[in-house]
Amino acid sequence: MLRIEDTDRKRSTQEAIDAILDGLNWLGLDWDGDVVFQTHNAERHAAVAKELIDAGQAYHCYCSPEELKEMRETARAEGRPALYDRRWRDRDPADAPAGVDPVVRIKMPQCGKTTISDLVQGDVTVAGEQLDDFILLRADGTPTYMLSVVVDDHDMGITHIIRGDDHLNNAFRQLHLFQALDWPVPVFGHIPLIHGADGQKLSKRHGALGVEEYREMGFLPEAMRNYLLRLGWSHGDEETISTEQAVEWFDLDSVGRSPARFDLAKLESLNAHYLKESNENRLVDMIVPQIENTHGITIDDVGSARLANGMEGLKPRAKTLLDLAESAAFYVVRPTFPLENAKAAKLLKDPAVTVLGGAAAVLSSADPWKSDNLESALRAYGEENDLGFGKVAQPIRAALTGSNASPGLFEVMEILGREETIARIQAVPGVLPNS
């Protein structure tokens, strides 16, 4: 089930909610039924708070913001935890000041210890005096996250609460709330947070954080799922784990207690693996928008077919979809001269222009237009003119791709076709008379 916990209205913008839904859809993480919005259940949450008041498990607190601030400052000055001092816990409501809208607070244990048997962290114990009487309803009557999450967990039949260990302190408060309501307590499992490569808690200074950013960086959803799964969890020495295997193998017993480190190089390596395994047509659909936007073109069926036919030679050279789009662009975008790639431009200086002219003539009569036949024809041309094969092949590569490195030259020529190959060679300045 998917629940949007939107009790913090300032942070829960439509943009933020859309980012959650889009990210889950991109990752291929589906859910059953309709999305549950926590704020839509506010009346139910408030009614539960009233039940707790009636049962003597909660109370109205009339402290002003100024009193709470003074309370915290005094506690800090005395070296105590800055917790609410429970001054309205047993006070007669008749003492309430006029014109003050109260909050509702839960009555937490004032002594003793509370222990949670966590599926990941083991037994964790907190002393009662470390847990204050937290707020259930704000002064305007709206429920807080701490109340809403417990009511929704109960009403939705949640049996396991698995989340980051930064919520471990909340678990003790929520445990007491479940018990105060005489509801079944779910099982808790608090997993370590993800840290950056420097060992510090992952934050914006480490780079991309939102799922949409990794999508824009050219990562495949299956690679992202696999990588995130392996952060802090393992199954023997398996690195590449399909979604089907993950469903079959995953359990909390193999989750470690230490924070995992996010390693972008490892993610790129895993992504490269999934790129190699991906269907050619799917990859073409993914990179076409990138190429079109970068070069201001519209790719037709002929161009898409070239990209699909060239994908087998392109995939092993790419780590991300951005790499793939960049390296594939020459199939649909002719090089412009002079070339920006300095090494490739150097390959087109005299006497390469003369060599290209002769190669174009040879290729015009090559039949069939197949890579092995094209290679034989150009090797023969090189031998007849006492040219090392590199003196023939490298200028042609530069003329066709605009680069000094590409997939196999004869594969590229076969995919481009006779007309396009010869046209690109003859477009090099000086190859044709008066050009």
CORURLIN-V328834 format. One line per field, one symbol per residue. ss: DSSP state (H for helix, E for strand, C for the rest). phi: phi as a letter, one per 30 degrees, with the letter a starting at -180 (. if undefined). burial: # if it has 9 or more other ideal C-beta (glycine too) atoms within 8 Angstrom, else .. A space follows every 50 residues. Layout:
ss: ???
phi: ???
burial: ???
This chain:
ss: CCEECCCCCCCCCHHHHHHHHHHHHHHCCCCCCCCEEHHHHHHHHHHHHH HHHHCCCEEEECCCHHHHHHHHHHHHHCCCCCCCCCCCCCCCHHHCCCCC CCEEEECCCCCCEEEEEECCCEEEEEEHHHCCCCEEECCCCCECHHHHHH HHHHHCCCCEEEEEHHHHHHHHHHHHHHHHCCCCCCEEEEECCEECCCCC ECCHHHCCCCHHHHHHCCCCHHHHHHHHHHCCECCCCCCCCCHHHHHHHC CHHHECCCCEECCHHHHHHHHHHHHHHCCHHHHHHHHHHHHHHHHCCCCC HHHHHHHHHHHHHHHCCCCCHHHHHHHHHHHCCCCCCCCCCHHHHHCCCC CHHHHHHHHHHHHHCCCCCCHHHHHHHHHHHHHHCCCCHHHHHHHHHHHH HCCCCCCCHHHHHHHHCHHHHHHHHHCCCCCCCCC
phi: .cbcccdddddddddddddddddddddiccbciddcceddcedddddddd eddddicbadccddeddddddddddddcicedcddidcdcddedddddic ddcccddcecaibcbccddcdidbbbdeddcddddcbdddidddeddedd ddeddcidcbccadddcdddedddeddeddchcecddcbccddccdddic eebdddjdbdeddddddjcdddddddddeddibbbicdccbdddddddcd addcddcdddcdcddddddddddddddddeddddedceedddddcibcdd ddddddddddddddedcccbddedddddeddbbddccddddddddddcde cdddddddddddddcdaddbedddddddddddddchcddddcddddeddd cibcbaeeedddddddieddddddddddejdceic
burial: ..#####....#...##.######.###.......####.##.###.##. ###...#######....#..##..##.......#...##......#.... .#######.....#.#.####..#.#.#..#.######...######### ####.#.#.###..#.##..###########....#.#########.... .#...#....#####.###########.#####.......#...##.... ...##...####....#########..#.#..##.###.###......#. ..##.###.##.###..#.######.#######.#...#.#..##.##.. .##.######.##..#..#.#.###.######....#.#.########## ####.#..########.#..##.#####..#...#
